[in-house]
């Protein structure tokens, strides 16, 4: 996770959903941990792309503010989704712990 930069840059990636509602890209032999790592990597990539778009706009390499804003929104939404998934996982873990007592 050394590629994570700035506040909110660690956003887990969510697998793409096809038109039939099934996940298009899933790890072939991996389990839950591999899926989680892949999702976090995709969110991190979205954060990095957003940062690169801002840098390009600020340095004058790009004049397309619309694409920059879209990249930032994608990064933001993917991070928010990752945090909600994390919150649900923590809640489920806490519930399991209460059931064992």
Biopython code that builds the backbone (N, CA, C, O; Angstrom):
import numpy as np
from Bio.PDB.StructureBuilder import StructureBuilder

atoms = [
    (1, "UNK", "N", (0.805, -1.187, 0.000)),
    (1, "UNK", "CA", (0.000, 0.000, 0.000)),
    (1, "UNK", "C", (0.850, 1.253, 0.000)),
    (1, "UNK", "O", (0.395, 2.316, 0.422)),
    (2, "UNK", "N", (2.067, 1.138, -0.464)),
    (2, "UNK", "CA", (2.948, 2.290, -0.507)),
    (2, "UNK", "C", (2.537, 3.273, -1.592)),
    (2, "UNK", "O", (3.073, 4.380, -1.638)),
    (3, "UNK", "N", (1.611, 2.913, -2.462)),
    (3, "UNK", "CA", (1.183, 3.796, -3.533)),
    (3, "UNK", "C", (0.085, 4.748, -3.084)),
    (3, "UNK", "O", (-0.327, 5.618, -3.851)),
    (4, "UNK", "N", (-0.384, 4.601, -1.884)),
    (4, "UNK", "CA", (-1.488, 5.425, -1.398)),
    (4, "UNK", "C", (-0.942, 6.791, -1.017)),
    (4, "UNK", "O", (0.013, 6.894, -0.247)),
    (5, "UNK", "N", (-1.553, 7.839, -1.562)),
    (5, "UNK", "CA", (-1.100, 9.198, -1.321)),
    (5, "UNK", "C", (-2.278, 10.050, -0.885)),
    (5, "UNK", "O", (-3.365, 9.934, -1.451)),
    (6, "UNK", "N", (-2.088, 10.884, 0.088)),
    (6, "UNK", "CA", (-3.079, 11.868, 0.481)),
    (6, "UNK", "C", (-4.225, 11.287, 1.284)),
    (6, "UNK", "O", (-4.316, 10.079, 1.501)),
    (7, "UNK", "N", (-5.094, 12.181, 1.717)),
    (7, "UNK", "CA", (-6.248, 11.779, 2.508)),
    (7, "UNK", "C", (-7.245, 11.070, 1.615)),
    (7, "UNK", "O", (-7.567, 11.544, 0.525)),
    (8, "UNK", "N", (-7.725, 9.941, 2.079)),
    (8, "UNK", "CA", (-8.747, 9.209, 1.340)),
    (8, "UNK", "C", (-8.246, 8.577, 0.071)),
    (8, "UNK", "O", (-9.017, 8.398, -0.872)),
    (9, "UNK", "N", (-6.994, 8.238, 0.018)),
    (9, "UNK", "CA", (-6.487, 7.685, -1.228)),
    (9, "UNK", "C", (-6.551, 6.170, -1.258)),
    (9, "UNK", "O", (-6.291, 5.573, -2.303)),
    (10, "UNK", "N", (-6.883, 5.534, -0.159)),
    (10, "UNK", "CA", (-6.961, 4.072, -0.126)),
    (10, "UNK", "C", (-8.393, 3.647, -0.355)),
    (10, "UNK", "O", (-9.140, 3.436, 0.600)),
    (11, "UNK", "N", (-8.772, 3.522, -1.575)),
    (11, "UNK", "CA", (-10.137, 3.155, -1.887)),
    (11, "UNK", "C", (-10.170, 1.769, -2.477)),
    (11, "UNK", "O", (-9.526, 1.525, -3.497)),
    (12, "UNK", "N", (-10.911, 0.835, -1.862)),
    (12, "UNK", "CA", (-10.948, -0.510, -2.410)),
    (12, "UNK", "C", (-11.707, -0.546, -3.711)),
    (12, "UNK", "O", (-12.705, 0.155, -3.878)),
    (13, "UNK", "N", (-11.252, -1.332, -4.603)),
    (13, "UNK", "CA", (-11.903, -1.450, -5.895)),
    (13, "UNK", "C", (-13.030, -2.451, -5.804)),
    (13, "UNK", "O", (-12.923, -3.473, -5.126)),
    (14, "UNK", "N", (-14.081, -2.153, -6.477)),
    (14, "UNK", "CA", (-15.231, -3.030, -6.518)),
    (14, "UNK", "C", (-15.251, -3.682, -7.891)),
    (14, "UNK", "O", (-15.061, -2.994, -8.894)),
    (15, "UNK", "N", (-15.480, -5.010, -7.964)),
    (15, "UNK", "CA", (-15.499, -5.667, -9.267)),
    (15, "UNK", "C", (-16.553, -5.055, -10.181)),
    (15, "UNK", "O", (-17.627, -4.659, -9.727)),
    (16, "UNK", "N", (-16.238, -4.980, -11.470)),
    (16, "UNK", "CA", (-17.185, -4.464, -12.443)),
    (16, "UNK", "C", (-18.382, -5.393, -12.529)),
    (16, "UNK", "O", (-18.240, -6.615, -12.485)),
    (17, "UNK", "N", (-19.562, -4.801, -12.652)),
    (17, "UNK", "CA", (-20.789, -5.589, -12.739)),
    (17, "UNK", "C", (-21.245, -5.588, -14.196)),
    (17, "UNK", "O", (-21.401, -4.533, -14.812)),
    (18, "UNK", "N", (-21.451, -6.760, -14.721)),
    (18, "UNK", "CA", (-21.902, -6.894, -16.101)),
    (18, "UNK", "C", (-23.381, -6.613, -16.222)),
    (18, "UNK", "O", (-24.046, -6.349, -15.220)),
    (19, "UNK", "N", (-23.906, -6.666, -17.429)),
    (19, "UNK", "CA", (-25.315, -6.376, -17.646)),
    (19, "UNK", "C", (-26.220, -7.419, -17.017)),
    (19, "UNK", "O", (-27.377, -7.128, -16.717)),
    (20, "UNK", "N", (-25.715, -8.629, -16.811)),
    (20, "UNK", "CA", (-26.517, -9.676, -16.193)),
    (20, "UNK", "C", (-26.475, -9.584, -14.674)),
    (20, "UNK", "O", (-27.152, -10.355, -13.995)),
    (21, "UNK", "N", (-25.679, -8.639, -14.119)),
    (21, "UNK", "CA", (-25.614, -8.458, -12.687)),
    (21, "UNK", "C", (-24.562, -9.321, -12.015)),
    (21, "UNK", "O", (-24.473, -9.340, -10.787)),
    (22, "UNK", "N", (-23.771, -10.030, -12.790)),
    (22, "UNK", "CA", (-22.724, -10.859, -12.197)),
    (22, "UNK", "C", (-21.388, -10.156, -12.344)),
    (22, "UNK", "O", (-21.203, -9.337, -13.245)),
    (23, "UNK", "N", (-20.469, -10.474, -11.466)),
    (23, "UNK", "CA", (-19.154, -9.847, -11.511)),
    (23, "UNK", "C", (-18.404, -10.302, -12.757)),
    (23, "UNK", "O", (-18.368, -11.491, -13.076)),
    (24, "UNK", "N", (-17.812, -9.349, -13.452)),
    (24, "UNK", "CA", (-17.101, -9.651, -14.679)),
    (24, "UNK", "C", (-15.679, -10.096, -14.401)),
    (24, "UNK", "O", (-15.206, -11.074, -14.980)),
    (25, "UNK", "N", (-14.981, -9.370, -13.500)),
    (25, "UNK", "CA", (-13.590, -9.696, -13.225)),
    (25, "UNK", "C", (-13.443, -10.151, -11.777)),
    (25, "UNK", "O", (-13.580, -9.351, -10.852)),
    (26, "UNK", "N", (-13.166, -11.427, -11.586)),
    (26, "UNK", "CA", (-12.966, -11.990, -10.266)),
    (26, "UNK", "C", (-11.665, -12.774, -10.278)),
    (26, "UNK", "O", (-11.280, -13.346, -11.297)),
    (27, "UNK", "N", (-10.987, -12.796, -9.124)),
    (27, "UNK", "CA", (-9.785, -13.621, -9.064)),
    (27, "UNK", "C", (-10.142, -15.077, -9.310)),
    (27, "UNK", "O", (-11.141, -15.568, -8.784)),
    (28, "UNK", "N", (-9.342, -15.769, -10.100)),
    (28, "UNK", "CA", (-9.674, -17.129, -10.493)),
    (28, "UNK", "C", (-9.543, -18.114, -9.344)),
    (28, "UNK", "O", (-10.461, -18.902, -9.115)),
    (29, "UNK", "N", (-8.432, -18.098, -8.613)),
    (29, "UNK", "CA", (-8.245, -19.079, -7.564)),
    (29, "UNK", "C", (-8.201, -18.438, -6.188)),
    (29, "UNK", "O", (-7.974, -19.130, -5.196)),
    (30, "UNK", "N", (-8.412, -17.143, -6.107)),
    (30, "UNK", "CA", (-8.298, -16.433, -4.851)),
    (30, "UNK", "C", (-9.566, -16.520, -4.026)),
    (30, "UNK", "O", (-10.645, -16.833, -4.528)),
    (31, "UNK", "N", (-9.405, -16.238, -2.768)),
    (31, "UNK", "CA", (-10.522, -16.234, -1.857)),
    (31, "UNK", "C", (-10.961, -14.814, -1.557)),
    (31, "UNK", "O", (-10.742, -13.890, -2.341)),
    (32, "UNK", "N", (-11.581, -14.669, -0.410)),
    (32, "UNK", "CA", (-12.101, -13.371, 0.000)),
    (32, "UNK", "C", (-10.978, -12.343, 0.138)),
    (32, "UNK", "O", (-11.126, -11.198, -0.291)),
    (33, "UNK", "N", (-9.866, -12.748, 0.733)),
    (33, "UNK", "CA", (-8.759, -11.820, 0.950)),
    (33, "UNK", "C", (-8.208, -11.299, -0.375)),
    (33, "UNK", "O", (-7.896, -10.114, -0.492)),
    (34, "UNK", "N", (-8.088, -12.170, -1.364)),
    (34, "UNK", "CA", (-7.592, -11.741, -2.672)),
    (34, "UNK", "C", (-8.575, -10.770, -3.329)),
    (34, "UNK", "O", (-8.166, -9.787, -3.946)),
    (35, "UNK", "N", (-9.856, -11.050, -3.195)),
    (35, "UNK", "CA", (-10.868, -10.151, -3.750)),
    (35, "UNK", "C", (-10.813, -8.794, -3.074)),
    (35, "UNK", "O", (-10.934, -7.758, -3.727)),
    (36, "UNK", "N", (-10.630, -8.808, -1.767)),
    (36, "UNK", "CA", (-10.552, -7.564, -1.014)),
    (36, "UNK", "C", (-9.319, -6.758, -1.413)),
    (36, "UNK", "O", (-9.397, -5.543, -1.591)),
    (37, "UNK", "N", (-8.192, -7.432, -1.550)),
    (37, "UNK", "CA", (-6.962, -6.756, -1.976)),
    (37, "UNK", "C", (-7.116, -6.167, -3.372)),
    (37, "UNK", "O", (-6.673, -5.048, -3.632)),
    (38, "UNK", "N", (-7.746, -6.922, -4.269)),
    (38, "UNK", "CA", (-7.957, -6.429, -5.634)),
    (38, "UNK", "C", (-8.869, -5.204, -5.626)),
    (38, "UNK", "O", (-8.634, -4.247, -6.364)),
    (39, "UNK", "N", (-9.900, -5.234, -4.799)),
    (39, "UNK", "CA", (-10.826, -4.105, -4.706)),
    (39, "UNK", "C", (-10.109, -2.870, -4.167)),
    (39, "UNK", "O", (-10.296, -1.767, -4.681)),
    (40, "UNK", "N", (-9.293, -3.052, -3.137)),
    (40, "UNK", "CA", (-8.546, -1.930, -2.575)),
    (40, "UNK", "C", (-7.554, -1.385, -3.606)),
    (40, "UNK", "O", (-7.349, -0.175, -3.697)),
    (41, "UNK", "N", (-6.953, -2.265, -4.366)),
    (41, "UNK", "CA", (-6.030, -1.831, -5.417)),
    (41, "UNK", "C", (-6.725, -0.994, -6.477)),
    (41, "UNK", "O", (-6.167, -0.005, -6.952)),
    (42, "UNK", "N", (-7.936, -1.381, -6.852)),
    (42, "UNK", "CA", (-8.672, -0.617, -7.866)),
    (42, "UNK", "C", (-9.067, 0.757, -7.341)),
    (42, "UNK", "O", (-9.037, 1.740, -8.081)),
    (43, "UNK", "N", (-9.435, 0.825, -6.078)),
    (43, "UNK", "CA", (-9.776, 2.112, -5.478)),
    (43, "UNK", "C", (-8.528, 2.987, -5.416)),
    (43, "UNK", "O", (-8.587, 4.184, -5.696)),
    (44, "UNK", "N", (-7.418, 2.395, -5.055)),
    (44, "UNK", "CA", (-6.154, 3.137, -5.031)),
    (44, "UNK", "C", (-5.819, 3.663, -6.422)),
    (44, "UNK", "O", (-5.376, 4.803, -6.565)),
    (45, "UNK", "N", (-6.027, 2.839, -7.450)),
    (45, "UNK", "CA", (-5.774, 3.276, -8.827)),
    (45, "UNK", "C", (-6.659, 4.471, -9.195)),
    (45, "UNK", "O", (-6.200, 5.408, -9.849)),
    (46, "UNK", "N", (-7.921, 4.435, -8.777)),
    (46, "UNK", "CA", (-8.833, 5.548, -9.056)),
    (46, "UNK", "C", (-8.343, 6.819, -8.365)),
    (46, "UNK", "O", (-8.417, 7.907, -8.934)),
    (47, "UNK", "N", (-7.841, 6.678, -7.135)),
    (47, "UNK", "CA", (-7.302, 7.829, -6.416)),
    (47, "UNK", "C", (-6.069, 8.389, -7.129)),
    (47, "UNK", "O", (-5.913, 9.603, -7.263)),
    (48, "UNK", "N", (-5.203, 7.491, -7.578)),
    (48, "UNK", "CA", (-3.995, 7.930, -8.281)),
    (48, "UNK", "C", (-4.340, 8.623, -9.597)),
    (48, "UNK", "O", (-3.726, 9.632, -9.947)),
    (49, "UNK", "N", (-5.322, 8.086, -10.331)),
    (49, "UNK", "CA", (-5.734, 8.700, -11.590)),
    (49, "UNK", "C", (-6.329, 10.085, -11.353)),
    (49, "UNK", "O", (-6.095, 11.011, -12.130)),
    (50, "UNK", "N", (-7.100, 10.221, -10.272)),
    (50, "UNK", "CA", (-7.645, 11.532, -9.928)),
    (50, "UNK", "C", (-6.538, 12.525, -9.621)),
    (50, "UNK", "O", (-6.590, 13.675, -10.058)),
    (51, "UNK", "N", (-5.540, 12.084, -8.872)),
    (51, "UNK", "CA", (-4.410, 12.949, -8.553)),
    (51, "UNK", "C", (-3.620, 13.339, -9.786)),
    (51, "UNK", "O", (-3.190, 14.485, -9.920)),
    (52, "UNK", "N", (-3.427, 12.379, -10.693)),
    (52, "UNK", "CA", (-2.703, 12.666, -11.932)),
    (52, "UNK", "C", (-3.478, 13.651, -12.805)),
    (52, "UNK", "O", (-2.884, 14.514, -13.453)),
    (53, "UNK", "N", (-4.807, 13.520, -12.820)),
    (53, "UNK", "CA", (-5.631, 14.435, -13.611)),
    (53, "UNK", "C", (-5.529, 15.850, -13.059)),
    (53, "UNK", "O", (-5.458, 16.812, -13.824)),
    (54, "UNK", "N", (-5.521, 15.984, -11.744)),
    (54, "UNK", "CA", (-5.373, 17.303, -11.125)),
    (54, "UNK", "C", (-3.994, 17.879, -11.431)),
    (54, "UNK", "O", (-3.871, 19.049, -11.794)),
    (55, "UNK", "N", (-2.963, 17.057, -11.285)),
    (55, "UNK", "CA", (-1.603, 17.518, -11.583)),
    (55, "UNK", "C", (-1.492, 17.991, -13.031)),
    (55, "UNK", "O", (-0.886, 19.026, -13.308)),
    (56, "UNK", "N", (-2.084, 17.222, -13.954)),
    (56, "UNK", "CA", (-2.024, 17.603, -15.368)),
    (56, "UNK", "C", (-2.753, 18.921, -15.609)),
    (56, "UNK", "O", (-2.305, 19.742, -16.409)),
    (57, "UNK", "N", (-3.857, 19.121, -14.931)),
    (57, "UNK", "CA", (-4.610, 20.363, -15.087)),
    (57, "UNK", "C", (-3.824, 21.542, -14.506)),
    (57, "UNK", "O", (-3.773, 22.614, -15.110)),
    (58, "UNK", "N", (-3.218, 21.344, -13.346)),
    (58, "UNK", "CA", (-2.472, 22.426, -12.699)),
    (58, "UNK", "C", (-1.193, 22.789, -13.436)),
    (58, "UNK", "O", (-0.780, 23.948, -13.423)),
    (59, "UNK", "N", (-0.565, 21.817, -14.074)),
    (59, "UNK", "CA", (0.683, 22.098, -14.793)),
    (59, "UNK", "C", (0.447, 22.556, -16.226)),
    (59, "UNK", "O", (1.397, 22.899, -16.931)),
    (60, "UNK", "N", (-0.801, 22.564, -16.662)),
    (60, "UNK", "CA", (-1.115, 23.011, -18.012)),
    (60, "UNK", "C", (-1.010, 21.933, -19.065)),
    (60, "UNK", "O", (-1.174, 22.218, -20.252)),
    (61, "UNK", "N", (-0.739, 20.693, -18.662)),
    (61, "UNK", "CA", (-0.648, 19.600, -19.627)),
    (61, "UNK", "C", (-2.027, 19.240, -20.174)),
    (61, "UNK", "O", (-2.145, 18.649, -21.248)),
    (62, "UNK", "N", (-3.060, 19.599, -19.430)),
    (62, "UNK", "CA", (-4.424, 19.301, -19.849)),
    (62, "UNK", "C", (-5.282, 20.535, -19.610)),
    (62, "UNK", "O", (-5.085, 21.259, -18.634)),
    (63, "UNK", "N", (-6.224, 20.767, -20.494)),
    (63, "UNK", "CA", (-7.179, 21.866, -20.350)),
    (63, "UNK", "C", (-8.584, 21.328, -20.077)),
    (63, "UNK", "O", (-9.542, 22.094, -19.984)),
    (64, "UNK", "N", (-8.696, 20.012, -19.951)),
    (64, "UNK", "CA", (-10.006, 19.365, -19.825)),
    (64, "UNK", "C", (-10.419, 19.254, -18.362)),
    (64, "UNK", "O", (-10.120, 18.265, -17.693)),
    (65, "UNK", "N", (-11.108, 20.280, -17.879)),
    (65, "UNK", "CA", (-11.532, 20.290, -16.482)),
    (65, "UNK", "C", (-12.638, 19.265, -16.236)),
    (65, "UNK", "O", (-12.787, 18.770, -15.119)),
    (66, "UNK", "N", (-13.406, 18.947, -17.267)),
    (66, "UNK", "CA", (-14.501, 17.995, -17.114)),
    (66, "UNK", "C", (-13.976, 16.588, -16.798)),
    (66, "UNK", "O", (-14.477, 15.917, -15.895)),
    (67, "UNK", "N", (-12.976, 16.160, -17.543)),
    (67, "UNK", "CA", (-12.392, 14.839, -17.271)),
    (67, "UNK", "C", (-11.725, 14.804, -15.899)),
    (67, "UNK", "O", (-11.751, 13.785, -15.210)),
    (68, "UNK", "N", (-11.138, 15.913, -15.519)),
    (68, "UNK", "CA", (-10.511, 15.989, -14.195)),
    (68, "UNK", "C", (-11.568, 15.841, -13.107)),
    (68, "UNK", "O", (-11.374, 15.097, -12.145)),
    (69, "UNK", "N", (-12.673, 16.541, -13.258)),
    (69, "UNK", "CA", (-13.750, 16.456, -12.266)),
    (69, "UNK", "C", (-14.364, 15.055, -12.236)),
    (69, "UNK", "O", (-14.698, 14.551, -11.164)),
    (70, "UNK", "N", (-14.513, 14.428, -13.394)),
    (70, "UNK", "CA", (-15.046, 13.063, -13.436)),
    (70, "UNK", "C", (-14.089, 12.105, -12.734)),
    (70, "UNK", "O", (-14.533, 11.233, -11.986)),
    (71, "UNK", "N", (-12.793, 12.250, -12.959)),
    (71, "UNK", "CA", (-11.811, 11.382, -12.301)),
    (71, "UNK", "C", (-11.855, 11.570, -10.791)),
    (71, "UNK", "O", (-11.770, 10.600, -10.038)),
    (72, "UNK", "N", (-11.987, 12.817, -10.347)),
    (72, "UNK", "CA", (-12.073, 13.077, -8.912)),
    (72, "UNK", "C", (-13.353, 12.511, -8.313)),
    (72, "UNK", "O", (-13.332, 11.979, -7.203)),
    (73, "UNK", "N", (-14.454, 12.618, -9.024)),
    (73, "UNK", "CA", (-15.719, 12.072, -8.529)),
    (73, "UNK", "C", (-15.677, 10.546, -8.469)),
    (73, "UNK", "O", (-16.183, 9.948, -7.519)),
    (74, "UNK", "N", (-15.078, 9.916, -9.478)),
    (74, "UNK", "CA", (-14.946, 8.462, -9.456)),
    (74, "UNK", "C", (-14.125, 8.018, -8.266)),
    (74, "UNK", "O", (-14.468, 7.045, -7.596)),
    (75, "UNK", "N", (-13.036, 8.732, -8.001)),
    (75, "UNK", "CA", (-12.193, 8.402, -6.857)),
    (75, "UNK", "C", (-12.958, 8.588, -5.550)),
    (75, "UNK", "O", (-12.860, 7.763, -4.641)),
    (76, "UNK", "N", (-13.706, 9.657, -5.463)),
    (76, "UNK", "CA", (-14.464, 9.940, -4.246)),
    (76, "UNK", "C", (-15.554, 8.902, -3.995)),
    (76, "UNK", "O", (-15.701, 8.406, -2.878)),
    (77, "UNK", "N", (-16.308, 8.581, -5.027)),
    (77, "UNK", "CA", (-17.393, 7.605, -4.876)),
    (77, "UNK", "C", (-16.843, 6.219, -4.557)),
    (77, "UNK", "O", (-17.405, 5.508, -3.724)),
    (78, "UNK", "N", (-15.756, 5.831, -5.207)),
    (78, "UNK", "CA", (-15.188, 4.516, -4.919)),
    (78, "UNK", "C", (-14.642, 4.457, -3.497)),
    (78, "UNK", "O", (-14.731, 3.416, -2.847)),
    (79, "UNK", "N", (-14.078, 5.559, -3.006)),
    (79, "UNK", "CA", (-13.595, 5.586, -1.626)),
    (79, "UNK", "C", (-14.761, 5.501, -0.645)),
    (79, "UNK", "O", (-14.693, 4.768, 0.342)),
    (80, "UNK", "N", (-15.819, 6.240, -0.912)),
    (80, "UNK", "CA", (-16.990, 6.192, -0.035)),
    (80, "UNK", "C", (-17.592, 4.792, -0.003)),
    (80, "UNK", "O", (-17.999, 4.313, 1.055)),
    (81, "UNK", "N", (-17.650, 4.142, -1.151)),
    (81, "UNK", "CA", (-18.168, 2.781, -1.202)),
    (81, "UNK", "C", (-17.273, 1.836, -0.412)),
    (81, "UNK", "O", (-17.768, 0.977, 0.317)),
    (82, "UNK", "N", (-15.964, 1.987, -0.549)),
    (82, "UNK", "CA", (-15.036, 1.150, 0.208)),
    (82, "UNK", "C", (-15.239, 1.330, 1.704)),
    (82, "UNK", "O", (-15.228, 0.355, 2.454)),
    (83, "UNK", "N", (-15.422, 2.569, 2.141)),
    (83, "UNK", "CA", (-15.621, 2.820, 3.561)),
    (83, "UNK", "C", (-16.928, 2.213, 4.060)),
    (83, "UNK", "O", (-16.987, 1.727, 5.190)),
    (84, "UNK", "N", (-17.966, 2.232, 3.244)),
    (84, "UNK", "CA", (-19.229, 1.617, 3.643)),
    (84, "UNK", "C", (-19.096, 0.099, 3.738)),
    (84, "UNK", "O", (-19.655, -0.521, 4.643)),
    (85, "UNK", "N", (-18.361, -0.491, 2.813)),
    (85, "UNK", "CA", (-18.119, -1.930, 2.864)),
    (85, "UNK", "C", (-17.320, -2.266, 4.115)),
    (85, "UNK", "O", (-17.617, -3.236, 4.811)),
    (86, "UNK", "N", (-16.301, -1.454, 4.393)),
    (86, "UNK", "CA", (-15.499, -1.668, 5.607)),
    (86, "UNK", "C", (-16.380, -1.578, 6.854)),
    (86, "UNK", "O", (-16.269, -2.410, 7.754)),
    (87, "UNK", "N", (-17.244, -0.582, 6.908)),
    (87, "UNK", "CA", (-18.126, -0.432, 8.063)),
    (87, "UNK", "C", (-19.032, -1.646, 8.234)),
    (87, "UNK", "O", (-19.250, -2.103, 9.356)),
    (88, "UNK", "N", (-19.556, -2.167, 7.141)),
    (88, "UNK", "CA", (-20.417, -3.356, 7.208)),
    (88, "UNK", "C", (-19.625, -4.571, 7.680)),
    (88, "UNK", "O", (-20.131, -5.374, 8.463)),
    (89, "UNK", "N", (-18.387, -4.709, 7.209)),
    (89, "UNK", "CA", (-17.553, -5.827, 7.645)),
    (89, "UNK", "C", (-17.238, -5.737, 9.136)),
    (89, "UNK", "O", (-17.265, -6.745, 9.843)),
    (90, "UNK", "N", (-16.942, -4.535, 9.607)),
    (90, "UNK", "CA", (-16.657, -4.353, 11.033)),
    (90, "UNK", "C", (-17.894, -4.662, 11.860)),
    (90, "UNK", "O", (-17.798, -5.313, 12.900)),
    (91, "UNK", "N", (-19.048, -4.202, 11.411)),
    (91, "UNK", "CA", (-20.294, -4.481, 12.119)),
    (91, "UNK", "C", (-20.570, -5.984, 12.169)),
    (91, "UNK", "O", (-20.961, -6.510, 13.211)),
    (92, "UNK", "N", (-20.367, -6.669, 11.051)),
    (92, "UNK", "CA", (-20.581, -8.117, 11.013)),
    (92, "UNK", "C", (-19.610, -8.831, 11.942)),
    (92, "UNK", "O", (-19.996, -9.765, 12.644)),
    (93, "UNK", "N", (-18.362, -8.402, 11.953)),
    (93, "UNK", "CA", (-17.358, -9.004, 12.836)),
    (93, "UNK", "C", (-17.747, -8.810, 14.303)),
    (93, "UNK", "O", (-17.667, -9.741, 15.104)),
    (94, "UNK", "N", (-18.166, -7.592, 14.641)),
    (94, "UNK", "CA", (-18.577, -7.318, 16.025)),
    (94, "UNK", "C", (-19.785, -8.158, 16.419)),
    (94, "UNK", "O", (-19.865, -8.635, 17.550)),
    (95, "UNK", "N", (-20.713, -8.340, 15.505)),
    (95, "UNK", "CA", (-21.898, -9.163, 15.777)),
    (95, "UNK", "C", (-21.505, -10.619, 16.022)),
    (95, "UNK", "O", (-22.036, -11.268, 16.923)),
    (96, "UNK", "N", (-20.581, -11.121, 15.221)),
    (96, "UNK", "CA", (-20.102, -12.497, 15.418)),
    (96, "UNK", "C", (-19.413, -12.629, 16.767)),
    (96, "UNK", "O", (-19.581, -13.636, 17.455)),
    (97, "UNK", "N", (-18.641, -11.626, 17.148)),
    (97, "UNK", "CA", (-17.980, -11.660, 18.443)),
    (97, "UNK", "C", (-18.984, -11.675, 19.590)),
    (97, "UNK", "O", (-18.773, -12.368, 20.585)),
    (98, "UNK", "N", (-20.070, -10.921, 19.463)),
    (98, "UNK", "CA", (-21.109, -10.911, 20.497)),
    (98, "UNK", "C", (-21.823, -12.246, 20.583)),
    (98, "UNK", "O", (-22.245, -12.656, 21.664)),
    (99, "UNK", "N", (-21.962, -12.927, 19.458)),
    (99, "UNK", "CA", (-22.651, -14.211, 19.445)),
    (99, "UNK", "C", (-21.816, -15.277, 20.154)),
    (99, "UNK", "O", (-22.376, -16.232, 20.694)),
    (100, "UNK", "N", (-20.505, -15.135, 20.163)),
    (100, "UNK", "CA", (-19.629, -16.123, 20.768)),
    (100, "UNK", "C", (-19.513, -15.971, 22.278)),
    (100, "UNK", "O", (-19.021, -16.877, 22.951)),
    (101, "UNK", "N", (-19.947, -14.865, 22.809)),
    (101, "UNK", "CA", (-19.829, -14.649, 24.252)),
    (101, "UNK", "C", (-20.936, -15.318, 25.020)),
    (101, "UNK", "O", (-20.977, -15.229, 26.247)),
]
sb = StructureBuilder()
sb.init_structure("model")
sb.init_model(0)
sb.init_chain("A")
sb.init_seg("    ")
for serial, (resi, resn, name, xyz) in enumerate(atoms, 1):
    if name == "N":
        sb.init_residue(resn, " ", resi, " ")
    sb.init_atom(name, np.array(xyz, "f"), 0.0, 1.0, " ", f" {name:<3s}", serial, name[0])
structure = sb.get_structure()
